[in-house]
């Protein structure tokens, strides 16, 4: 379904996928602030995904 780690939670994973975010590359096109507006996506998921992005040399889009 997505390439995101399970540690972000099932609800966050489902909601991100429902909004079209299924890969880390897709997250580089949106800001963390915008992702936080999605119901079920909280600060913990944003932090974990941000750490994974950084490990790949990527970041969220600028606010």
C-alpha positions as CSV (number, residue, x, y, z in Angstrom):
1,X,0.0,0.0,0.0
2,X,2.7,2.5,1.0
3,X,6.4,2.4,1.6
4,X,6.1,4.1,5.0
5,X,7.2,2.4,8.3
6,X,4.5,0.8,10.4
7,X,5.6,2.9,13.3
8,X,3.6,5.9,12.0
9,X,0.4,4.0,12.7
10,X,-2.4,2.4,10.7
11,X,-4.7,5.5,10.6
12,X,-1.9,7.8,9.4
13,X,-0.9,5.3,6.8
14,X,-4.4,4.9,5.5
15,X,-5.1,8.7,5.5
16,X,-1.9,9.5,3.7
17,X,-2.7,6.9,1.0
18,X,-6.2,8.2,0.7
19,X,-4.7,11.6,0.0
20,X,-2.4,10.2,-2.7
21,X,0.8,10.0,-0.5
22,X,2.2,6.5,-0.8
23,X,5.9,7.1,-1.4
24,X,8.6,9.2,0.2
25,X,9.0,11.0,-3.1
26,X,5.4,12.1,-2.9
27,X,6.1,13.6,0.5
28,X,8.7,15.9,-0.9
29,X,5.9,17.8,-2.8
30,X,4.0,18.8,0.4
31,X,4.9,20.6,3.6
32,X,4.7,19.0,7.0
33,X,2.3,21.7,7.9
34,X,-0.1,20.6,5.1
35,X,0.2,17.0,6.1
36,X,-0.7,17.8,9.7
37,X,-4.1,19.1,8.4
38,X,-5.0,15.5,7.4
39,X,-7.1,13.9,10.0
40,X,-5.2,11.0,11.6
41,X,-1.7,12.4,10.8
42,X,-0.1,13.8,13.9
43,X,3.2,15.1,15.0
44,X,4.6,11.6,15.7
45,X,4.0,10.5,12.1
46,X,5.4,13.7,10.8
47,X,8.6,13.3,12.9
48,X,9.1,9.6,11.9
49,X,8.5,10.3,8.2
50,X,10.8,13.4,8.4
51,X,13.6,11.3,9.9
52,X,13.1,8.7,7.1
53,X,13.2,11.5,4.5
54,X,16.4,12.9,6.0
55,X,18.0,9.5,5.9
56,X,17.3,9.4,2.2
57,X,18.6,13.0,1.7
58,X,15.2,14.4,1.2
59,X,12.9,16.9,3.0
60,X,9.3,17.9,3.0
61,X,8.4,20.9,0.7
62,X,8.9,24.3,2.2
63,X,5.9,25.8,4.1
